[in-house]
Amino acid sequence: MNKNDMNNPILQEEDFSVNVSITEKENELIITGHVITISDYWLIKEVVTDLVEKGYREIILTFNDAEVLNSSIIGFLLKLVLKENIKVKIRIKNPDLYEFLKILGVVNVFEIEKVNLT
């Protein structure tokens, strides 16, 4: 690979590391870490899907650190709400994430609550 290839994001290696940890409390998932990689998405999707398969019709996601969410997670959560009629509540500790979701126009789709850092 030459130097110019390294600047091409399509040719760079995909980051498959997991940057989040998830604590599960019944239908609530507390997600710590920055949600950036596709592996983060797959982990969150797997745990949320498991809750839905257990029969939960309301899922609460608490994001402790995330500043943004990747489009895969947002699309997955939108599908849960709009196609599967699952109520998704998002609790946000980082105000940047709230602003991000507000800009995307999904604040009214999800029940979003800003929570204080403790």
SVG drawing of the C-alpha trace seen along z (x, -y; Angstrom):
<svg xmlns="http://www.w3.org/2000/svg" viewBox="-46 -21 50 35">
<polyline fill="none" stroke="black" stroke-width="0.4" points="0.0,0.0 1.5,-3.4 1.3,-6.6 -1.7,-7.9 -3.7,-4.7 -3.3,-5.4 -5.3,-8.6 -8.2,-6.8 -10.7,-5.8 -12.1,-3.0 -8.7,-1.3 -7.9,-1.7 -8.5,1.2 -11.8,1.3 -11.6,0.9 -13.4,3.9 -12.5,3.1 -15.2,2.8 -15.1,-0.6 -18.2,-0.1 -19.2,2.0 -22.9,2.7 -24.5,3.3 -27.9,4.9 -30.7,4.2 -33.9,5.9 -35.0,3.7 -32.3,1.0 -28.9,1.1 -26.2,-1.2 -23.7,-1.8 -20.3,-3.1 -17.7,-4.3 -17.7,-6.0 -19.9,-4.3 -17.8,-4.5 -17.1,-1.2 -19.2,1.2 -18.4,3.7 -20.0,1.4 -23.1,1.4 -23.2,5.2 -22.8,5.6 -25.6,3.1 -27.8,4.6 -27.3,8.1 -28.1,7.1 -31.2,5.0 -32.5,7.8 -32.1,10.3 -34.3,8.0 -37.0,7.8 -36.9,11.5 -37.5,11.9 -40.7,9.9 -39.8,6.4 -41.8,3.8 -39.9,0.9 -36.1,0.6 -34.1,-2.0 -30.7,-2.9 -28.5,-5.0 -25.4,-6.4 -22.8,-7.5 -20.1,-8.8 -21.2,-8.8 -21.0,-12.1 -22.5,-10.7 -24.1,-7.5 -23.3,-5.9 -25.9,-5.7 -26.3,-1.9 -27.4,-2.3 -29.8,-5.1 -31.3,-3.1 -31.7,0.0 -33.4,-2.0 -35.7,-3.8 -36.7,-0.4 -37.6,0.8 -39.8,-2.2 -41.4,-2.6 -41.7,1.0 -41.8,3.2 -43.6,0.7 -41.0,1.0 -40.8,-2.0 -37.2,-3.2 -36.2,-5.6 -32.7,-7.1 -31.1,-8.6 -28.2,-10.9 -25.4,-12.1 -23.3,-13.9 -25.1,-17.1 -23.3,-16.8 -25.2,-13.6 -28.5,-15.3 -27.6,-18.1 -26.5,-15.5 -29.8,-13.7 -31.7,-17.0 -29.9,-18.0 -30.8,-14.7 -34.4,-15.3 -35.0,-12.1 -35.6,-13.7 -39.4,-13.3 -39.1,-9.7 -37.3,-8.5 -38.2,-9.4 -35.0,-11.3 -34.1,-12.3 -31.0,-14.3 -29.5,-13.1 -26.9,-14.6 -23.5,-13.1 -23.0,-11.5"/>
</svg>
